[in-house]
């Protein structure tokens, strides 16, 4: 299987307006198990994240700028949330509690509600929400938002929960600029070996993970030269007759299972 390099040159972006070429990079974090395209190598900083139930969790923010456009990925580690709340409840005396369920560990609610709690932060900004919907990336369920800020810049956000980590992808472009498609359409998740993750059916955090799509190697995948991300091709003859193949966000081939959504239906 093809491994994603930590940081590799992705391609050259040809921009409209004043002609210039901007080289972007395909960035992958092996610490936080995600991949996305950035205009430059991002700055990484450690932060703490206050949760809905007043726990404090470790998080990282990956950020980069390109002119007046800003891009960031915030990853909050919820993997230890049950133990975090258990420690907070040590010594809790149920007999003396003044509120119902005061001594109950709310870790399930934290994990199930993390997506909506993150969305609430966007809804409280001094901005106008122009789109809010369900969607998925690599079939990992999430939420999508588009907002117009007070300075008329636009923010495009995607929020996901994967393997008890909260991911907040955020791209902001100035008024009149096109959406940050190069950033949006490249986001994805990787495993411990650096292999891109895509599921055969929708993934919902805390539920059993569905089977993963098995990405093909050059020896067992058709030649998809010239195809773009989200495009698929059905083969009627040759060694791949009866099969449909597509190109993912990192440029790799994968086999489309019968009856499953194509990347153009489910990708950001």
C-alpha positions as CSV (number, residue, x, y, z in Angstrom):
1,X,0.0,0.0,0.0
2,X,1.1,3.5,-0.7
3,X,2.2,5.5,2.4
4,X,1.6,9.2,2.7
5,X,4.9,11.2,3.2
6,X,5.0,13.5,6.2
7,X,5.3,16.5,3.9
8,X,5.6,16.2,0.2
9,X,5.3,18.6,-2.8
10,X,1.7,18.2,-4.1
11,X,1.3,20.3,-7.1
12,X,1.4,23.9,-8.5
13,X,-1.8,25.9,-8.2
14,X,-2.6,28.3,-11.1
15,X,-4.6,31.2,-9.7
16,X,-6.9,33.5,-11.5
17,X,-6.4,37.3,-11.5
18,X,-2.7,38.3,-11.4
19,X,-0.9,35.3,-12.7
20,X,1.3,33.5,-10.2
21,X,2.2,29.9,-9.3
22,X,1.8,28.8,-5.6
23,X,3.3,25.5,-4.6
24,X,1.2,23.7,-2.0
25,X,2.2,20.7,0.1
26,X,0.4,17.6,1.1
27,X,0.8,17.6,4.9
28,X,0.3,14.6,7.1
29,X,0.4,14.5,10.9
30,X,1.3,11.1,12.3
31,X,0.7,12.4,15.8
32,X,-2.9,13.4,15.1
33,X,-3.7,11.0,12.1
34,X,-4.9,13.5,9.5
35,X,-3.8,14.8,6.1
36,X,-4.6,18.0,4.3
37,X,-3.1,20.4,1.8
38,X,-1.5,23.6,3.1
39,X,0.0,26.5,1.1
40,X,3.1,26.2,3.3
41,X,4.3,24.0,6.1
42,X,2.0,24.9,9.0
43,X,2.9,26.2,12.4
44,X,2.0,23.8,15.2
45,X,1.1,24.9,18.7
46,X,-0.2,23.1,21.8
47,X,-3.4,24.3,23.4
48,X,-6.0,23.2,25.9
49,X,-9.6,22.7,24.9
50,X,-12.5,23.2,27.4
51,X,-15.2,20.6,26.7
52,X,-19.0,20.9,27.0
53,X,-18.9,19.2,30.4
54,X,-16.1,21.4,31.7
55,X,-13.2,19.0,31.3
56,X,-9.9,20.3,29.9
57,X,-8.3,18.3,27.1
58,X,-5.0,18.6,25.1
59,X,-5.2,19.8,21.6
60,X,-3.0,21.1,18.7
61,X,-3.6,23.8,16.2
62,X,-2.0,23.5,12.8
63,X,-2.1,26.9,11.0
64,X,-0.9,28.5,7.8
65,X,-1.4,31.7,5.8
66,X,-1.4,32.5,2.1
67,X,-1.7,36.3,1.5
68,X,-5.0,37.2,3.3
69,X,-6.2,33.6,3.4
70,X,-5.9,31.6,6.5
71,X,-6.1,27.9,7.1
72,X,-6.1,25.8,10.3
73,X,-6.7,22.4,11.6
74,X,-7.6,22.0,15.3
75,X,-7.3,18.4,16.7
76,X,-8.7,17.7,20.2
77,X,-7.8,14.4,21.9
78,X,-10.8,12.9,23.5
79,X,-9.3,9.4,23.8
80,X,-8.9,9.7,27.6
81,X,-12.1,11.5,28.3
82,X,-13.7,8.7,30.4
83,X,-10.7,8.7,32.8
84,X,-10.5,12.5,32.9
85,X,-14.1,12.7,34.2
86,X,-13.5,9.7,36.5
87,X,-10.7,11.6,38.2
88,X,-12.9,14.7,38.5
89,X,-15.5,12.6,40.3
90,X,-13.2,11.1,42.8
91,X,-14.7,11.6,46.3
92,X,-18.1,12.5,44.9
93,X,-20.7,11.6,47.5
94,X,-24.0,10.8,45.8
95,X,-25.9,11.1,49.1
96,X,-24.9,14.8,49.4
97,X,-25.3,15.8,45.8
98,X,-27.6,18.7,45.1
99,X,-28.3,18.0,41.4
100,X,-29.5,14.9,39.7
101,X,-26.7,12.8,38.1
102,X,-24.0,15.1,39.6
103,X,-21.8,12.0,40.2
104,X,-22.4,10.4,36.9
105,X,-19.5,10.2,34.4
106,X,-20.7,12.1,31.2
107,X,-18.0,10.7,28.9
108,X,-20.5,9.2,26.4
109,X,-22.3,12.5,26.1
110,X,-19.0,14.3,25.6
111,X,-18.1,12.0,22.7
112,X,-21.5,12.0,21.1
113,X,-21.9,15.7,21.4
114,X,-18.4,16.9,20.5
115,X,-19.4,17.7,16.9
116,X,-22.3,19.9,17.9
117,X,-20.4,21.5,20.7
118,X,-17.8,22.6,18.2
119,X,-20.4,23.8,15.7
120,X,-21.9,26.0,18.5
121,X,-18.7,28.0,18.6
122,X,-19.1,29.0,15.0
123,X,-22.8,29.9,15.5
124,X,-21.9,32.3,18.2
125,X,-19.4,34.3,16.1
126,X,-20.2,37.8,14.8
127,X,-20.9,36.3,11.4
128,X,-23.8,35.2,9.2
129,X,-24.2,31.5,8.6
130,X,-24.9,30.8,4.9
131,X,-24.7,27.0,5.0
132,X,-24.9,24.4,7.7
133,X,-25.3,20.7,6.8
134,X,-24.3,17.1,7.4
135,X,-21.7,15.6,5.2
136,X,-18.8,13.2,5.2
137,X,-15.1,13.0,4.2
138,X,-13.8,9.6,3.3
139,X,-17.2,8.5,4.7
140,X,-16.3,9.8,8.2
141,X,-19.5,11.7,9.3
142,X,-19.2,15.3,10.1
143,X,-20.7,18.8,9.8
144,X,-20.1,21.5,7.2
145,X,-20.5,25.3,7.7
146,X,-20.0,28.3,5.6
147,X,-20.1,31.8,7.2
148,X,-19.7,35.3,6.1
149,X,-17.7,37.3,8.7
150,X,-18.1,41.0,9.7
151,X,-15.2,42.0,7.3
152,X,-17.0,40.2,4.5
153,X,-14.4,37.4,4.4
154,X,-15.8,33.9,4.2
155,X,-15.0,30.9,6.4
156,X,-15.5,27.3,5.3
157,X,-15.4,24.8,8.1
158,X,-15.6,21.0,8.3
159,X,-15.9,19.2,11.7
160,X,-15.4,15.5,12.2
161,X,-15.0,13.0,15.0
162,X,-12.7,10.0,14.2
163,X,-11.4,7.5,16.7
164,X,-12.2,9.8,19.6
165,X,-10.4,12.8,18.1
166,X,-12.3,16.0,17.2
167,X,-11.1,17.6,14.0
168,X,-11.9,21.2,13.1
169,X,-10.8,22.2,9.5
170,X,-11.2,25.9,8.9
171,X,-10.3,27.9,5.8
172,X,-11.0,31.7,5.6
173,X,-10.7,33.7,2.3
174,X,-11.1,37.4,1.7
175,X,-14.2,39.0,0.1
176,X,-14.4,38.1,-3.6
177,X,-11.9,35.2,-3.4
178,X,-13.0,31.7,-4.5
179,X,-13.6,29.1,-1.8
180,X,-10.6,27.3,-0.4
181,X,-11.2,24.2,-2.5
182,X,-7.5,23.0,-2.5
183,X,-7.7,22.9,1.3
184,X,-11.3,21.6,1.6
185,X,-11.1,18.8,-0.9
186,X,-7.8,17.3,0.4
187,X,-8.7,16.6,4.0
188,X,-8.6,13.1,5.2
189,X,-7.5,10.6,7.9
190,X,-4.6,8.3,8.1
191,X,-3.8,5.3,10.3
192,X,-0.7,4.4,12.4
193,X,1.2,3.3,9.3
194,X,0.4,6.6,7.4
195,X,-2.1,4.9,5.1
196,X,-5.1,7.0,4.1
197,X,-8.4,5.8,5.7
198,X,-11.6,5.5,3.7
199,X,-14.6,3.4,4.7
200,X,-17.0,1.4,2.6
201,X,-20.0,2.8,4.5
202,X,-20.6,5.8,6.8
203,X,-18.4,5.9,10.0
204,X,-19.9,7.3,13.2
205,X,-17.7,7.7,16.2
206,X,-18.3,5.3,19.2
207,X,-20.0,2.8,16.8
208,X,-18.1,-0.2,15.3
209,X,-16.0,1.0,12.4
210,X,-17.2,-0.4,9.0
211,X,-14.7,-2.1,6.7
212,X,-12.1,0.1,5.1
213,X,-11.6,0.5,1.3
214,X,-8.5,-1.3,0.3
215,X,-6.3,1.0,-1.7
216,X,-4.7,-0.6,-4.7
217,X,-1.0,-0.8,-5.4
218,X,0.3,-0.2,-8.9
219,X,0.4,-3.9,-9.6
220,X,-3.2,-4.5,-8.7
221,X,-4.9,-1.2,-9.8
222,X,-5.7,0.1,-13.2
223,X,-4.0,3.0,-14.9
224,X,-6.0,6.1,-13.9
225,X,-3.6,8.6,-15.5
226,X,-5.4,11.9,-16.4
227,X,-8.3,11.4,-13.9
228,X,-9.0,13.9,-11.3
229,X,-10.1,13.5,-7.6
230,X,-13.7,12.4,-7.4
231,X,-13.8,11.0,-11.0
232,X,-14.6,7.3,-11.5
233,X,-14.2,4.9,-14.4
234,X,-16.1,1.7,-15.0
235,X,-14.1,-1.0,-16.9
236,X,-15.9,-3.3,-19.4
237,X,-12.9,-5.3,-20.6
238,X,-9.5,-6.4,-19.5
239,X,-8.3,-7.6,-16.1
240,X,-10.6,-5.1,-14.3
241,X,-13.8,-5.8,-16.3
242,X,-16.9,-5.2,-14.3
243,X,-15.1,-3.0,-11.7
244,X,-15.4,0.7,-11.1
245,X,-12.3,2.6,-9.9
246,X,-11.8,6.2,-8.6
247,X,-9.2,8.7,-7.5
248,X,-9.1,9.9,-3.9
249,X,-8.0,13.2,-2.5
250,X,-4.4,12.2,-2.3
251,X,-4.3,11.0,-5.9
252,X,-4.4,7.3,-5.1
253,X,-6.6,4.7,-6.8
254,X,-9.4,2.9,-5.0
255,X,-12.1,0.4,-6.0
256,X,-15.7,1.7,-5.8
257,X,-17.9,-0.9,-4.2
258,X,-21.2,-1.6,-6.0
259,X,-24.0,0.7,-4.5
260,X,-21.6,2.9,-2.6
261,X,-21.3,6.7,-2.9
262,X,-18.5,8.1,-5.1
263,X,-16.1,10.7,-3.8
264,X,-18.0,13.4,-5.7
265,X,-21.1,12.5,-3.6
266,X,-19.5,12.3,-0.3
267,X,-16.2,14.4,-0.4
268,X,-16.1,17.9,0.9
